[in-house]
Amino acid sequence: MAIFTFIRSESGLLSVLLWIPKALAGGFSLLATLSGILGSILGLLNRDLRSAVLGLFGASMSARYVIKVAASHGGFEEVFGPDWEAYITPEVKKRMYSKRWTPLPKNPPEIPWRQDIHIATDPEDGDRLYADLWIPPDREYRTGLGVIYLHGSGWHYGNKDMRTRHFFRHLTNQGHVIIDFAYRLAPNVDLHQMLFDVKRAINWMKTNAVDYGVDAKKVVLMGGSAGAQLALLAAYTPNDPHFQPKDIQVDTSVCGVVSYYGPTDLVELHRYFESKFRRIPTRSSFSRRVPISRWEDRARRTGFLPPNGRFVAPMEILPSLMGDAPERVIDLYRLGSPINHVGGHCPPTLLLQGLHDFGGMVNQARMLHNALCRVGVRSILVEFLDTEHGFDLFLPKWSPATQAATYDTERFLALLSFSR
């Protein structure tokens, strides 16, 4: 298990196969450390040198992962100044993680949430948009911050309430209001329509801000993977007529954006997919070997796939989303890339990125961070050693990477909620 965290394959197929084992190994790193120590002790007691050495090796490798992932960084000091912690109120601070990682984290209080709130309807096709609403239980204590969360999906899969309840309970307990938004997916809609959905979610949050104790000027976008790409693109294109549905009249600017391993350049992402995943079969060739249609039927019934949704191979993801390959619609790919909308108008940005991301997001996060810094936008890039794509969805309570990312996210949100 310890060795899994170190493996990084150049083969696209192998990197996909290793994705879940690597993510689980990171989440179980504390257990691997304790098991290794126990195995080493038992080996010594039984004069089994091999077991003692292997146990010690496994424990040290897992402990190294925990220490490296949970290591502190100077991002907040660099961006918000050396006294940045003074701007976080004691009431909020006591509800946060006190450390970037703790072996025995406490569960946040159970908080009921409202499911399937109808927040908008697309006037053209009549599709209704829904979200789950998380509201702090204490009406006397609200930060005024409203967070719109966009789940990871590859733009084709997934739904709201996707292994995020522990995370939402944690943030809601700190006084933030959260809507977990179910934007529509490809192939039923394209990227523009998805972004229109996000703008409608911003409109709903601002229109209903007073009812839920939210300051309309303190709306934050947050997402993972494809959801992070949508969050970044929406945050960097406020009131842009290319990305603003005609039925929305409110100001769609936000005060901050948080990206968990989100792509930032769709042209480069497609090129990466072509070079990395060329050997992974397409749907037509894959379906000859396995009954993929049965999996698709089950996925549609559970909501993981939208109606008419289908399995999409990595090389087909962006052409399916954009309508064609970048060679033929390059302008659409560039228009849909957050990095091409960077400017002084962009809100403060937090980028959280695993360095073993099989989806190729590492360089993309670095390029966006550098572009934001060049134009004077507050940007913090946090990189997690030996950590995979989607790290926050596996054992979120125990995972060192998830705890450290939550530690940074909650402080970033607290700073955004403070009006200077």
C-alpha positions in Angstrom: 0.0 0.0 0.0 2.8 2.4 0.8 4.5 1.7 -2.5 1.3 2.6 -4.4 1.7 6.3 -3.4 5.1 6.4 -5.2 4.2 4.7 -8.4 3.7 7.0 -11.4 3.2 5.4 -14.8 3.8 7.0 -18.2 1.3 4.6 -19.6 -2.2 6.1 -19.9 -4.0 2.8 -19.4 -1.9 1.8 -16.4 -2.3 5.3 -14.8 -6.1 4.9 -15.0 -5.9 1.4 -13.5 -3.7 2.7 -10.7 -5.9 5.7 -10.0 -8.2 4.2 -7.4 -5.5 2.0 -5.6 -3.3 5.1 -5.4 -6.1 7.3 -4.1 -7.0 4.6 -1.5 -3.4 4.2 -0.5 -3.2 7.9 0.3 -6.4 7.8 2.3 -5.2 4.7 4.2 -1.7 6.1 4.8 -2.1 6.3 8.6 -3.4 2.7 8.7 -0.5 1.6 6.6 1.9 3.4 8.9 0.5 1.8 12.0 0.3 -1.6 10.3 3.9 -1.4 9.3 5.0 -0.6 12.8 3.0 -3.4 14.2 4.4 -5.8 11.6 7.9 -4.7 12.3 7.5 -5.3 16.1 5.9 -8.7 15.6 8.7 -9.6 13.2 11.3 -8.6 15.8 9.5 -10.6 18.5 9.4 -13.6 16.3 12.9 -13.1 15.1 11.6 -12.8 11.5 14.0 -10.3 10.0 12.2 -10.1 6.7 8.9 -9.1 8.3 10.6 -6.6 10.6 12.4 -4.9 7.7 9.4 -4.9 5.4 7.2 -3.6 8.1 9.6 -0.8 8.9 10.0 0.1 5.2 6.2 0.3 4.7 5.7 2.4 7.9 8.5 4.8 6.9 7.2 5.2 3.4 3.6 5.8 4.5 4.8 8.2 7.3 6.8 10.1 4.7 3.7 10.6 2.6 1.7 11.9 5.5 4.5 14.4 6.5 5.1 15.6 3.0 1.4 16.1 2.1 0.6 17.8 5.4 3.6 20.1 5.3 2.9 23.8 5.7 3.4 26.3 2.9 3.8 30.1 2.7 1.0 30.8 0.2 -1.3 32.7 2.6 1.5 34.8 4.0 2.7 35.7 0.5 -0.8 36.6 -0.8 -2.6 38.0 2.2 0.3 39.3 4.3 2.1 38.0 7.4 -0.8 38.9 9.7 -3.4 37.1 7.6 -4.6 34.9 10.5 -5.6 38.0 12.4 -8.5 38.6 10.0 -10.1 35.3 10.9 -12.6 35.7 13.7 -12.1 33.6 16.8 -15.7 32.2 16.3 -14.8 30.8 12.9 -11.3 29.7 13.9 -12.5 27.5 16.7 -14.6 25.6 14.2 -11.7 24.9 11.8 -9.1 22.3 11.7 -6.4 23.3 14.1 -3.7 21.5 12.1 -3.2 20.5 8.5 -3.5 16.9 9.5 -4.6 15.1 12.6 -4.7 11.3 13.2 -8.0 11.5 15.1 -10.2 14.1 13.4 -13.5 14.9 15.0 -16.7 14.6 12.9 -18.4 17.9 12.3 -21.9 18.2 13.7 -24.7 16.6 11.7 -26.5 19.3 9.7 -29.7 18.6 7.8 -29.8 19.8 4.3 -32.5 20.5 1.8 -32.4 18.3 -1.2 -33.5 18.9 -4.8 -34.3 22.6 -4.5 -35.5 23.9 -7.9 -33.3 27.0 -8.6 -33.8 27.7 -12.3 -35.4 26.6 -15.6 -33.8 26.9 -19.0 -36.3 29.0 -20.9 -35.3 27.5 -24.3 -35.8 23.7 -23.6 -37.6 23.8 -20.2 -35.0 21.8 -18.3 -35.3 22.3 -14.6 -32.1 22.8 -12.6 -31.8 21.5 -9.0 -29.4 21.9 -6.1 -29.0 20.7 -2.5 -28.9 23.5 0.0 -26.7 23.5 3.2 -27.6 26.1 5.7 -25.8 26.8 9.1 -28.0 25.7 12.0 -27.2 28.8 14.0 -29.1 31.7 12.4 -27.3 34.1 14.8 -24.0 33.2 13.3 -23.4 33.4 9.6 -20.3 34.6 7.8 -22.4 36.0 4.9 -20.5 33.8 2.5 -22.4 31.7 -0.1 -20.5 28.9 -1.8 -21.7 27.3 -5.1 -20.1 23.9 -5.5 -19.8 22.1 -8.9 -19.1 18.4 -8.7 -16.4 16.6 -10.8 -17.8 14.9 -13.9 -15.5 14.8 -16.9 -18.4 17.0 -18.2 -20.3 13.7 -18.8 -20.7 11.9 -15.5 -21.7 12.4 -11.9 -24.2 14.4 -9.9 -24.5 16.5 -6.8 -24.1 14.8 -3.4 -21.1 12.9 -4.7 -19.1 12.0 -1.6 -19.0 15.6 -0.3 -21.3 15.5 2.8 -18.4 15.4 5.3 -16.8 18.4 3.6 -20.1 20.4 3.4 -20.9 19.7 7.0 -17.5 21.0 7.9 -17.8 24.3 6.0 -21.5 24.8 6.9 -20.6 24.5 10.6 -18.3 27.5 10.1 -21.2 29.7 9.0 -21.1 29.4 5.2 -24.2 28.7 3.1 -23.6 26.1 0.4 -25.5 25.0 -2.7 -24.4 21.7 -4.2 -25.5 22.3 -7.8 -26.4 19.7 -10.4 -25.5 21.4 -13.7 -26.5 19.6 -16.9 -24.1 17.2 -18.6 -22.8 16.4 -22.1 -23.9 15.1 -24.6 -27.3 16.7 -23.7 -25.7 20.1 -23.5 -22.4 21.7 -24.5 -19.9 23.7 -22.5 -21.8 27.0 -23.1 -25.0 25.7 -21.8 -23.2 24.2 -18.7 -21.8 27.7 -18.0 -25.2 29.2 -18.5 -26.4 26.8 -15.7 -23.6 28.0 -13.4 -24.6 31.7 -14.1 -28.2 30.8 -13.2 -26.9 29.3 -9.9 -25.1 32.6 -9.2 -28.3 34.4 -10.0 -30.3 32.2 -7.6 -27.8 32.7 -4.8 -27.7 36.5 -5.2 -31.5 36.8 -5.6 -32.2 34.8 -2.5 -29.2 36.0 -0.5 -31.2 37.9 2.2 -33.4 34.8 2.9 -30.4 32.7 3.8 -28.1 35.3 5.5 -25.8 35.6 2.5 -24.2 38.9 1.4 -24.8 39.1 -2.4 -21.2 40.5 -2.8 -19.8 37.4 -1.1 -20.5 34.5 -3.5 -17.8 32.0 -4.1 -17.5 29.3 -6.8 -15.9 26.0 -6.0 -15.5 22.8 -7.9 -13.5 19.6 -8.6 -12.1 18.6 -11.9 -14.5 19.5 -14.7 -16.6 21.3 -12.1 -13.5 23.3 -11.2 -13.0 24.3 -14.9 -16.6 25.6 -15.0 -16.1 27.4 -11.7 -12.9 29.1 -13.0 -14.5 30.0 -16.3 -17.6 31.5 -14.7 -15.5 33.4 -12.2 -13.3 34.9 -14.9 -16.1 35.8 -17.3 -18.6 37.9 -15.1 -21.3 39.5 -17.3 -19.5 38.4 -20.5 -22.2 38.3 -23.2 -20.6 35.1 -24.6 -21.2 33.3 -21.3 -24.3 35.1 -19.9 -27.7 33.7 -20.6 -30.3 36.3 -21.7 -32.6 35.4 -18.9 -30.1 36.5 -16.3 -29.8 40.3 -15.5 -27.9 40.3 -12.2 -24.2 40.9 -11.8 -22.6 37.5 -12.0 -19.3 38.4 -10.6 -18.0 36.5 -7.6 -15.6 37.3 -4.8 -13.4 34.2 -5.1 -13.0 30.7 -6.7 -11.6 27.4 -5.4 -10.3 24.8 -7.9 -9.7 21.2 -6.9 -7.5 19.9 -9.7 -9.4 21.7 -12.5 -8.2 21.9 -16.1 -7.5 25.4 -17.3 -6.5 25.0 -21.0 -8.7 22.8 -23.1 -6.4 22.7 -26.2 -3.5 21.5 -24.1 -5.8 19.1 -22.2 -6.9 17.4 -25.5 -3.3 17.1 -26.7 -2.4 15.5 -23.4 -5.3 13.0 -23.7 -4.3 12.2 -27.2 -0.7 11.4 -26.2 -1.5 9.7 -22.9 -4.6 7.7 -23.6 -4.3 6.7 -27.2 -4.2 3.0 -26.3 -7.5 3.2 -24.3 -10.2 1.9 -26.6 -13.1 4.1 -27.8 -16.7 3.2 -26.8 -17.3 1.4 -30.1 -14.3 -0.9 -29.7 -14.7 -1.3 -26.0 -18.3 -2.3 -26.2 -17.3 -5.3 -28.4 -15.4 -6.8 -25.4 -17.6 -5.9 -22.4 -21.4 -5.3 -22.0 -20.9 -1.5 -21.6 -24.5 -0.8 -22.4 -25.6 -2.6 -19.2 -23.3 -0.4 -17.1 -24.7 2.6 -18.9 -28.3 1.6 -18.1 -27.4 1.2 -14.4 -25.5 4.5 -14.4 -28.5 6.3 -15.9 -30.9 4.8 -13.3 -28.6 6.0 -10.4 -28.2 9.5 -12.0 -24.5 9.0 -12.6 -25.2 9.4 -16.3 -27.8 11.8 -17.7 -30.6 10.6 -19.9 -29.0 9.6 -23.2 -25.6 9.7 -21.5 -22.9 7.2 -22.5 -19.4 5.9 -21.7 -16.9 8.3 -23.2 -13.2 7.4 -23.7 -10.7 10.0 -22.7 -9.8 11.0 -26.2 -13.5 11.5 -27.0 -14.3 13.6 -23.9 -13.5 17.1 -25.3 -14.8 16.5 -28.8 -18.0 15.3 -27.4 -18.2 18.4 -25.2 -17.2 21.0 -27.8 -18.8 19.4 -30.8 -15.6 18.5 -32.7 -11.8 18.1 -32.3 -9.7 21.3 -31.6 -8.2 21.3 -35.1 -11.6 22.2 -36.5 -13.1 24.4 -33.7 -10.0 25.8 -32.1 -11.7 29.1 -31.2 -14.3 27.3 -29.1 -11.6 25.4 -27.2 -9.7 28.7 -26.5 -12.9 30.5 -25.5 -13.7 27.7 -23.1 -10.3 27.8 -21.4 -10.1 29.8 -18.2 -6.5 30.7 -18.7 -7.5 32.8 -21.8 -9.7 35.0 -19.6 -7.2 36.0 -17.0 -7.0 39.6 -16.2 -7.0 42.1 -13.4 -10.8 41.6 -13.0 -10.3 38.0 -11.8 -11.2 37.2 -8.2 -8.8 35.7 -5.6 -8.1 32.1 -6.6 -7.1 29.0 -4.6 -5.7 26.1 -6.7 -5.4 22.7 -5.0 -3.5 20.1 -7.1 -2.1 16.6 -6.6 1.3 16.1 -8.2 0.5 12.6 -9.5 -2.7 13.7 -11.3 -3.3 11.2 -14.1 -5.4 13.7 -15.9 -2.5 16.0 -16.7 -3.7 19.0 -14.5 -0.4 19.8 -12.8 1.2 22.0 -15.5 -2.2 23.5 -16.2 -2.6 24.6 -12.5 0.9 26.1 -12.6 0.4 28.0 -15.8 -2.9 29.5 -14.5 -1.2 30.5 -11.2 1.7 32.2 -13.0 -0.7 34.0 -15.3 -2.8 35.3 -12.4 0.3 36.4 -10.5 1.6 38.3 -13.6 -1.6 40.5 -13.7 -1.6 41.0 -9.9 -4.5 38.7 -9.0 -4.3 37.0 -5.6 -3.6 33.3 -6.3 -2.5 30.5 -4.0 -1.3 27.2 -5.5 -1.0 24.3 -3.2 0.6 21.1 -4.5 0.3 17.7 -2.8 3.2 15.2 -3.2 2.4 11.8 -4.7 -1.4 12.6 -4.7 -3.9 11.6 -7.4 -6.8 13.2 -9.2 -9.9 13.2 -7.1 -8.0 12.8 -3.8 -10.7 14.5 -1.8 -13.4 11.9 -2.7 -11.6 8.9 -1.1 -11.8 8.5 2.7 -12.2 12.3 3.1 -12.2 12.1 6.9 -8.9 10.3 7.2 -7.0 11.3 4.0 -4.0 13.6 4.8 -4.3 15.3 1.4 -8.0 15.9 2.0 -7.5 17.3 5.5 -4.8 19.6 4.3 -6.8 20.8 1.4 -9.8 21.4 3.7 -7.5 23.3 6.1 -6.5 25.6 3.2 -10.0 25.9 1.8 -11.6 26.9 5.1 -9.0 29.6 5.7 -9.4 30.9 2.2 -13.1 31.2 2.6 -12.8 32.8 6.0 -10.5 35.5 4.5 -13.0 36.1 1.7 -15.8 36.5 4.2 -13.9 39.3 5.9 -14.6 42.7 4.4 -11.6 45.0 4.6 
